[in-house]
């Protein structure tokens, strides 16, 4: 996994956590769910990158 990919995935995860927190604090379920979705996308991308790395070695 390249450093750029790691940074992008970490930023997406952080954005998702922020959205989820703000949504939870303001009782905005849509925003909270968007945040959870952003985190899930980040997790999937990380998993995909790990699989790619496994086949490179």
N, C-alpha and C positions, 0 to 999 in steps of 0.2 A: 504494500500500500504506500503510495507516495505521500510525502508530507503535505502537499496541497490538498489531497483527498481527505487526509486526517483532519486538517484545519477546517475544511468545508463541512465535514460531517459533525465535528464538534460544535461549530457555529450553528448548524441546523438543529442539533440536539439542544443547545442552550436556548435558542429562539423558541423551540417547542416547550421547554420547561417554563420559560417566562410567560408564554401565552397561557399555558395550563394554570400557572399560579395566579395570573391576573384574572383569568376566567373564573377560577374558583373563588377568589376574593370578592369579585363583583357579581357572583352568581350568574355568570354568562356561560351557559352550558355549551353554546356553539364555539366560543373562543377556547374554552377548556378542551373540547374535542379536537379542535384544529391543532392545539398544542400537542395533544397526545398523538395525533396523526403525524406531525412533523418529527416527533421523537421516533415513531415507528419507522418512518422512511429512513431516518438516520441509522437506525439499528440494522435495517435491511441492507443499506449501502455498505455498512461496516462488515456485515457477514459476507456480502458478495466480494468485497476486497480481500477478505481473509481467504476465501476459496481460491481466488486468483493467485494470491501469494503462495498458497499451498502447492499449486500446480507449477509454479515457477521454480520451486526448490527441489 
